[in-house]
Amino acid sequence: YDRQVVKVDENRVRAANQALIAASRGTPPRATLPTGGYKSLRVTTPGFTDRYLRHYDGLANTEPVTAASPAVLKADAT
């Protein structure tokens, strides 16, 4: 059978790496989060904005949280 091996062009890889580094330097400064209190992190993806980050059983996931949600769910998501 005929097998073709695609070799990576070193100059293209270097250019891609340099572009990535340059892009990372142009990012806005990180936001400072307040300390000394509890906060909830809400999902911002359209169609899922009722979901919050929840820590449960050693894992992190998102779950819908409403006013009618159990207290333990609200506590896990705060």
MDAnalysis code that builds the backbone (N, CA, C; Angstrom):
import MDAnalysis as mda
import numpy as np

u = mda.Universe.empty(234, n_residues=78, atom_resindex=np.repeat(np.arange(78), 3), trajectory=True)
u.add_TopologyAttr("name", ["N", "CA", "C"] * 78)
u.add_TopologyAttr("resid", np.arange(1, 79))
u.add_TopologyAttr("resname", ["TYR", "ASP", "ARG", "GLN", "VAL", "VAL", "LYS", "VAL", "ASP", "GLU", "ASN", "ARG", "VAL", "ARG", "ALA", "ALA", "ASN", "GLN", "ALA", "LEU", "ILE", "ALA", "ALA", "SER", "ARG", "GLY", "THR", "PRO", "PRO", "ARG", "ALA", "THR", "LEU", "PRO", "THR", "GLY", "GLY", "TYR", "LYS", "SER", "LEU", "ARG", "VAL", "THR", "THR", "PRO", "GLY", "PHE", "THR", "ASP", "ARG", "TYR", "LEU", "ARG", "HIS", "TYR", "ASP", "GLY", "LEU", "ALA", "ASN", "THR", "GLU", "PRO", "VAL", "THR", "ALA", "ALA", "SER", "PRO", "ALA", "VAL", "LEU", "LYS", "ALA", "ASP", "ALA", "THR"])
u.atoms.positions = np.array([
    [0.838, -1.170, 0.000],
    [0.000, 0.000, 0.000],
    [0.882, 1.232, 0.000],
    [0.329, 2.332, -0.431],
    [1.088, 3.570, -0.534],
    [0.722, 4.468, 0.642],
    [1.691, 4.733, 1.479],
    [1.446, 5.546, 2.675],
    [2.168, 6.884, 2.530],
    [1.444, 7.938, 2.730],
    [2.052, 9.263, 2.681],
    [2.247, 9.772, 4.103],
    [3.392, 10.337, 4.335],
    [3.695, 10.901, 5.640],
    [3.691, 12.417, 5.504],
    [2.861, 13.051, 6.295],
    [2.800, 14.502, 6.280],
    [3.771, 15.017, 7.332],
    [4.712, 15.821, 6.909],
    [5.687, 16.375, 7.845],
    [5.295, 17.803, 8.190],
    [5.554, 18.170, 9.422],
    [5.214, 19.500, 9.909],
    [6.268, 20.489, 9.435],
    [5.801, 21.620, 8.922],
    [6.699, 22.691, 8.502],
    [7.101, 23.489, 9.742],
    [8.373, 23.461, 10.066],
    [8.872, 24.109, 11.280],
    [8.546, 25.604, 11.309],
    [8.648, 26.268, 10.180],
    [8.368, 27.708, 10.132],
    [6.893, 28.008, 10.398],
    [6.008, 27.158, 9.909],
    [4.575, 27.361, 10.162],
    [4.250, 27.148, 11.635],
    [4.883, 26.151, 12.250],
    [4.657, 25.898, 13.677],
    [5.174, 27.074, 14.496],
    [6.371, 27.560, 14.162],
    [6.942, 28.702, 14.879],
    [6.034, 29.930, 14.736],
    [5.546, 30.179, 13.534],
    [4.666, 31.329, 13.305],
    [3.369, 31.193, 14.102],
    [2.822, 29.993, 14.147],
    [1.591, 29.764, 14.914],
    [1.839, 29.986, 16.400],
    [2.973, 29.504, 16.906],
    [3.300, 29.696, 18.322],
    [3.486, 31.174, 18.643],
    [4.181, 31.897, 17.773],
    [4.395, 33.326, 17.998],
    [3.068, 34.093, 17.971],
    [2.183, 33.707, 17.064],
    [0.873, 34.354, 16.992],
    [0.069, 34.093, 18.261],
    [0.159, 32.879, 18.783],
    [-0.546, 32.537, 20.014],
    [-0.003, 33.333, 21.197],
    [1.313, 33.437, 21.273],
    [1.932, 34.209, 22.352],
    [1.525, 35.673, 22.256],
    [1.553, 36.227, 21.051],
    [1.172, 37.627, 20.856],
    [-0.288, 37.851, 21.239],
    [-1.149, 36.920, 20.875],
    [-2.570, 37.049, 21.208],
    [-2.787, 36.986, 22.714],
    [-2.023, 36.147, 23.399],
    [-2.201, 36.013, 24.846],
    [-1.751, 37.263, 25.580],
    [-0.814, 37.976, 25.012],
    [-0.342, 39.213, 25.649],
    [-1.329, 40.353, 25.466],
    [-2.213, 40.215, 24.498],
    [-3.183, 41.261, 24.235],
    [-4.490, 41.081, 24.985],
    [-4.568, 40.080, 25.846],
    [-5.810, 39.838, 26.575],
    [-5.999, 40.881, 27.669],
    [-7.232, 41.186, 28.000],
    [-7.481, 42.159, 29.064],
    [-7.009, 41.606, 30.411],
    [-6.760, 42.482, 31.359],
    [-6.316, 42.011, 32.676],
    [-7.393, 41.154, 33.340],
    [-6.955, 40.271, 34.183],
    [-7.891, 39.394, 34.894],
    [-8.735, 40.199, 35.873],
    [-9.948, 39.762, 36.038],
    [-10.849, 40.413, 36.989],
    [-10.516, 39.946, 38.400],
    [-10.609, 40.845, 39.331],
    [-10.391, 40.504, 40.727],
    [-11.739, 40.159, 41.345],
    [-11.828, 38.965, 41.908],
    [-13.071, 38.541, 42.548],
    [-13.069, 38.971, 44.005],
    [-14.214, 39.378, 44.513],
    [-14.283, 39.775, 45.918],
    [-14.056, 38.571, 46.831],
    [-13.481, 38.836, 47.985],
    [-13.241, 37.771, 48.962],
    [-14.059, 38.048, 50.213],
    [-14.120, 37.049, 51.077],
    [-14.811, 37.224, 52.342],
    [-16.305, 36.988, 52.275],
    [-16.780, 36.368, 51.213],
    [-18.205, 36.091, 51.099],
    [-18.446, 34.975, 50.103],
    [-19.669, 34.564, 49.985],
    [-20.035, 33.497, 49.059],
    [-20.596, 34.090, 47.777],
    [-20.271, 33.483, 46.668],
    [-20.752, 33.916, 45.357],
    [-21.237, 32.704, 44.585],
    [-22.117, 32.938, 43.631],
    [-22.600, 31.889, 42.738],
    [-22.102, 32.187, 41.332],
    [-21.714, 31.140, 40.612],
    [-21.256, 31.288, 39.235],
    [-22.322, 30.725, 38.307],
    [-22.930, 31.608, 37.512],
    [-24.021, 31.215, 36.625],
    [-23.501, 30.961, 35.217],
    [-24.111, 30.010, 34.542],
    [-23.788, 29.710, 33.151],
    [-24.299, 30.852, 32.281],
    [-23.524, 31.248, 31.278],
    [-23.935, 32.340, 30.389],
    [-24.285, 31.858, 28.989],
    [-24.234, 30.550, 28.745],
    [-24.583, 29.999, 27.441],
    [-26.086, 30.149, 27.213],
    [-26.493, 30.744, 26.070],
    [-27.928, 30.894, 25.803],
    [-28.661, 29.551, 25.908],
    [-29.798, 29.579, 26.581],
    [-30.587, 28.370, 26.769],
    [-30.250, 27.615, 28.047],
    [-29.168, 28.011, 28.714],
    [-28.750, 27.326, 29.939],
    [-28.511, 28.310, 31.085],
    [-29.058, 29.507, 30.988],
    [-28.766, 30.536, 31.984],
    [-29.439, 30.305, 33.334],
    [-30.238, 29.253, 33.448],
    [-30.821, 28.914, 34.751],
    [-29.899, 27.975, 35.531],
    [-28.745, 27.648, 34.960],
    [-27.824, 26.694, 35.583],
    [-26.704, 27.426, 36.324],
    [-26.265, 26.814, 37.425],
    [-25.175, 27.360, 38.236],
    [-24.139, 26.266, 38.464],
    [-22.899, 26.689, 38.670],
    [-21.837, 25.744, 38.991],
    [-22.098, 25.180, 40.375],
    [-22.027, 23.853, 40.482],
    [-22.321, 23.179, 41.744],
    [-21.186, 22.232, 42.089],
    [-20.791, 22.228, 43.353],
    [-19.803, 21.276, 43.849],
    [-20.564, 20.209, 44.619],
    [-20.483, 18.969, 44.123],
    [-21.232, 17.881, 44.752],
    [-20.422, 16.599, 44.673],
    [-20.216, 15.950, 45.803],
    [-19.542, 14.652, 45.863],
    [-18.154, 14.707, 45.220],
    [-17.445, 15.810, 45.441],
    [-16.087, 15.940, 44.927],
    [-15.993, 16.313, 43.458],
    [-17.126, 16.569, 42.810],
    [-17.134, 16.920, 41.389],
    [-17.802, 18.270, 41.188],
    [-17.457, 18.923, 40.094],
    [-18.113, 20.179, 39.735],
    [-18.946, 19.945, 38.489],
    [-20.175, 20.426, 38.515],
    [-21.042, 20.355, 37.339],
    [-22.019, 21.517, 37.412],
    [-22.862, 21.631, 36.412],
    [-23.872, 22.685, 36.443],
    [-25.246, 22.057, 36.594],
    [-26.103, 22.771, 37.319],
    [-27.472, 22.299, 37.535],
    [-28.412, 23.485, 37.586],
    [-29.647, 23.282, 37.120],
    [-30.629, 24.364, 37.243],
    [-30.931, 24.639, 38.715],
    [-30.922, 25.897, 39.081],
    [-31.240, 26.303, 40.450],
    [-32.329, 27.366, 40.371],
    [-33.418, 27.120, 41.094],
    [-34.534, 28.066, 41.139],
    [-34.867, 28.369, 42.594],
    [-35.806, 29.264, 42.801],
    [-36.246, 29.587, 44.161],
    [-36.830, 28.359, 44.849],
    [-37.384, 27.420, 44.066],
    [-37.993, 26.222, 44.634],
    [-36.994, 25.083, 44.835],
    [-35.740, 25.275, 44.469],
    [-34.729, 24.219, 44.613],
    [-34.479, 23.920, 46.084],
    [-34.094, 22.679, 46.393],
    [-33.785, 22.323, 47.779],
    [-32.631, 23.167, 48.331],
    [-32.632, 23.376, 49.625],
    [-31.606, 24.199, 50.269],
    [-30.206, 23.641, 50.037],
    [-30.076, 22.313, 50.013],
    [-28.751, 21.716, 49.819],
    [-28.209, 22.032, 48.423],
    [-29.076, 22.048, 47.421],
    [-28.647, 22.404, 46.067],
    [-28.205, 23.863, 46.024],
    [-28.963, 24.733, 46.656],
    [-28.595, 26.150, 46.689],
    [-27.259, 26.345, 47.402],
    [-27.052, 25.610, 48.493],
    [-25.791, 25.720, 49.228],
    [-24.624, 25.196, 48.395],
    [-24.834, 24.086, 47.683],
    [-23.776, 23.526, 46.835],
    [-23.410, 24.466, 45.698],
    [-24.350, 25.292, 45.268],
    [-24.131, 26.193, 44.133],
    [-23.694, 27.590, 44.574],
    [-23.385, 27.747, 45.847],
    [-22.958, 29.057, 46.353],
    [-21.564, 28.969, 46.917],
])
